[in-house]
Each structure stands twice: as C-alpha cells, then as structure tokens.
Amino acid sequence: MARVYVSVGSNIEPAENIRSAIKVFRQHYPRFEVSNVYESEAVGFEGDNFYNFVIGFDTEEDVNTVARVLRDIEDSHARDRSGPRFSARTIDLDLLLYDDLIAQELNIPRDEITKNAFVLQPLAELAPATLHPCLGQSFAALWRAFDKSRQRLWRVAFVWR
C-alpha cells in the first residue's frame, strides 16, 4: 500500500471545478484526507486567484496508474494543455509524492513542493512528520523555514457541497 499526496488547484470557476473533480476522484479513491483550502495569487502569470489544497490517500495502484487517473480527471474537466505552462486552469492535479519514491522522469517528488507556499503549507498540514524523500527534512520543518513573504496565501472557508 502506497501513501500518495496530490496537489489540487483551480482558478477557472474554482469552487465548481474542485467540487466536480473531487466527486470523480472519490469514484477512484473513496477514502482520502484533505487539507484546508487556500487562496493565492497566480504564480508565473497574470490571472485570477487560485484555490489550492492537498489530498492524501493510500492505494494499491502503481505510480503510473495513479498519474493516469489524475490526468484523466483533469481531461474530464476540460483541462487545456495547449497554452503556456503557467496559465489558468479548470483543474490541476499534481502528483506530489508516491511513498518515498524518487522518479525524475515523473517529477516525483514534485519540484513545486519546496517552491510554492500553496503546495507546501497544505502538505505540511496533512503530513507534518513525513520526510521529503530527497531532502530528508519533514514537511513541517520545510514549511517553518519557507520564506512566507514571497507568496501570499490565505485560508478560505470552502463549502464542499
């Protein structure tokens, strides 16, 4: 059984797209935890604010199957991959961690963990004592050391229904 963490984000009708994506996600992975939902400004481009959070779950599926399921959920929500890397998203599901796997070809652990507050803070909430597979530091320690002045982030009261 593998422990998996996924970052979820949206800035196009974010509440609706997140609710819809979670409904589909639940069909594949019925038992999961979610962090608080945070709002942040777009990073890397001018655009509407994002809602972001992290999901944690256990699965017997291999890493490639999980990645494919996440991509399929994005595709089912009209995820447009034709634009620039940093652009608006209906739904963005990034596989952050798959146990302690280090797989450069899959970008696992995901680079954004240590670069973006909207990934690291919710991950530190769900997995504070878990060690980053490459850095050997806990996510709580990485969040404490993170320069929080670089990116504004605030918690939102998200209604899941």
VEXDREN-2710 file (C-alpha; in Angstrom, 1 decimal):
% VEXDREN-2710
k/r/px/py/pz
1/MET/0.0/0.0/0.0
2/ALA/1.4/3.4/-1.1
3/ARG/0.7/6.7/0.6
4/VAL/0.1/9.4/-2.1
5/TYR/-0.2/13.1/-1.9
6/VAL/-1.8/15.2/-4.7
7/SER/-1.9/19.0/-5.0
8/VAL/-5.2/20.3/-6.4
9/GLY/-5.7/23.8/-7.8
10/SER/-8.1/25.8/-9.9
11/ASN/-8.6/29.4/-10.9
12/ILE/-11.4/28.9/-13.5
13/GLU/-14.7/28.7/-11.6
14/PRO/-12.6/27.1/-8.8
15/ALA/-15.3/26.1/-6.4
16/GLU/-17.4/24.3/-9.0
17/ASN/-14.4/22.6/-10.7
18/ILE/-13.0/21.5/-7.4
19/ARG/-16.3/20.0/-6.2
20/SER/-16.8/18.3/-9.5
21/ALA/-13.2/16.9/-9.7
22/ILE/-13.4/15.6/-6.1
23/LYS/-16.7/13.8/-7.0
24/VAL/-14.8/12.0/-9.8
25/PHE/-11.7/11.5/-7.6
26/ARG/-13.9/9.8/-5.0
27/GLN/-15.0/7.2/-7.5
28/HIS/-11.4/6.1/-7.8
29/TYR/-10.1/6.7/-4.3
30/PRO/-13.1/6.7/-1.9
31/ARG/-11.0/7.2/1.3
32/PHE/-8.8/10.3/1.4
33/GLU/-7.9/13.3/3.6
34/VAL/-7.9/16.9/2.5
35/SER/-6.0/19.9/3.9
36/ASN/-7.6/23.3/4.3
37/VAL/-8.3/25.1/1.1
38/TYR/-6.1/28.2/0.4
39/GLU/-6.5/31.1/-2.0
40/SER/-3.4/32.5/-3.6
41/GLU/-2.4/34.8/-6.4
42/ALA/-1.5/33.3/-9.7
43/VAL/2.3/32.5/-9.9
44/GLY/4.2/32.9/-13.1
45/PHE/1.4/34.8/-15.0
46/GLU/-1.3/37.5/-14.6
47/GLY/-4.6/35.8/-13.8
48/ASP/-7.4/35.2/-11.4
49/ASN/-6.5/33.8/-7.9
50/PHE/-6.3/30.1/-7.4
51/TYR/-7.8/27.8/-4.8
52/ASN/-5.4/25.1/-3.7
53/PHE/-5.2/22.2/-1.3
54/VAL/-3.6/18.8/-0.9
55/ILE/-5.2/15.3/-0.8
56/GLY/-3.6/12.3/0.9
57/PHE/-4.7/8.7/0.3
58/ASP/-3.5/5.1/0.3
59/THR/-3.6/3.0/-2.8
60/GLU/-2.5/-0.4/-4.1
61/GLU/-2.2/1.1/-7.6
62/ASP/1.3/1.7/-9.1
63/VAL/2.5/5.2/-9.6
64/ASN/1.8/5.2/-13.4
65/THR/-1.8/4.2/-12.9
66/VAL/-2.3/7.0/-10.3
67/ALA/-0.7/9.5/-12.7
68/ARG/-3.0/8.3/-15.5
69/VAL/-6.2/8.6/-13.3
70/LEU/-5.2/12.1/-12.3
71/ARG/-4.7/13.1/-15.9
72/ASP/-8.0/11.5/-16.9
73/ILE/-9.8/13.6/-14.2
74/GLU/-8.1/16.7/-15.5
75/ASP/-9.1/15.9/-19.1
76/SER/-12.7/15.2/-18.0
77/HIS/-12.7/18.8/-16.6
78/ALA/-11.6/20.4/-19.9
79/ARG/-8.0/20.9/-18.8
80/ASP/-6.3/22.8/-21.6
81/ARG/-2.7/21.7/-22.1
82/SER/-2.2/23.8/-25.3
83/GLY/-1.3/27.1/-23.6
84/PRO/1.8/28.2/-21.7
85/ARG/2.9/26.2/-18.7
86/PHE/1.8/29.0/-16.3
87/SER/-1.8/29.7/-17.2
88/ALA/-5.3/29.5/-16.0
89/ARG/-6.6/26.0/-15.1
90/THR/-10.0/24.5/-14.7
91/ILE/-8.4/21.8/-12.6
92/ASP/-4.8/20.9/-11.9
93/LEU/-3.9/17.6/-10.1
94/ASP/-0.2/17.3/-9.5
95/LEU/1.2/14.0/-8.1
96/LEU/3.5/15.3/-5.3
97/LEU/4.6/12.1/-3.6
98/TYR/4.2/8.4/-4.0
99/ASP/5.5/6.9/-0.8
100/ASP/9.2/7.8/-0.7
101/LEU/9.7/7.1/-4.5
102/ILE/12.2/9.3/-6.3
103/ALA/11.4/9.2/-10.0
104/GLN/12.9/12.1/-12.0
105/GLU/11.0/11.1/-15.2
106/LEU/7.7/11.6/-13.3
107/ASN/8.9/14.6/-11.4
108/ILE/8.4/12.8/-8.1
109/PRO/8.8/14.2/-5.6
110/ARG/7.3/17.2/-7.3
111/ASP/9.7/20.3/-7.5
112/GLU/6.9/22.6/-6.6
113/ILE/6.8/21.2/-3.0
114/THR/9.6/23.4/-1.9
115/LYS/8.9/26.3/-4.3
116/ASN/5.3/27.2/-3.7
117/ALA/3.5/28.1/-0.4
118/PHE/0.2/26.8/-1.9
119/VAL/1.7/23.3/-2.1
120/LEU/4.0/23.2/0.9
121/GLN/1.6/24.6/3.6
122/PRO/-1.3/22.2/2.9
123/LEU/1.2/19.3/2.5
124/ALA/2.7/20.2/5.9
125/GLU/-0.8/20.1/7.4
126/LEU/-1.5/16.6/6.2
127/ALA/1.9/15.1/6.5
128/PRO/3.9/17.2/9.0
129/ALA/6.3/14.5/10.2
130/THR/6.7/12.9/6.7
131/LEU/10.2/13.4/5.3
132/HIS/10.9/14.8/1.9
133/PRO/12.4/11.9/0.0
134/CYS/15.4/13.9/-1.3
135/LEU/16.0/16.5/1.4
136/GLY/15.4/14.3/4.5
137/GLN/13.5/17.1/6.3
138/SER/10.0/16.9/7.5
139/PHE/7.4/18.9/5.6
140/ALA/6.6/20.8/8.9
141/ALA/10.2/21.9/9.1
142/LEU/10.3/22.8/5.5
143/TRP/7.2/25.0/6.0
144/ARG/8.7/26.6/9.1
145/ALA/11.8/27.6/7.1
146/PHE/9.9/28.7/4.0
147/ASP/10.1/32.4/3.1
148/LYS/6.5/33.2/3.5
149/SER/7.0/36.8/2.3
150/ARG/7.5/35.6/-1.3
151/GLN/3.9/34.3/-1.8
152/ARG/0.6/35.5/-0.3
153/LEU/-1.6/32.7/0.8
154/TRP/-4.8/32.8/2.9
155/ARG/-7.2/30.1/4.1
156/VAL/-10.8/30.1/2.7
157/ALA/-13.9/28.6/4.2
158/PHE/-14.6/26.1/1.4
159/VAL/-18.1/24.5/1.2
160/TRP/-17.7/21.0/-0.3
161/ARG/-21.4/20.6/-1.3
END
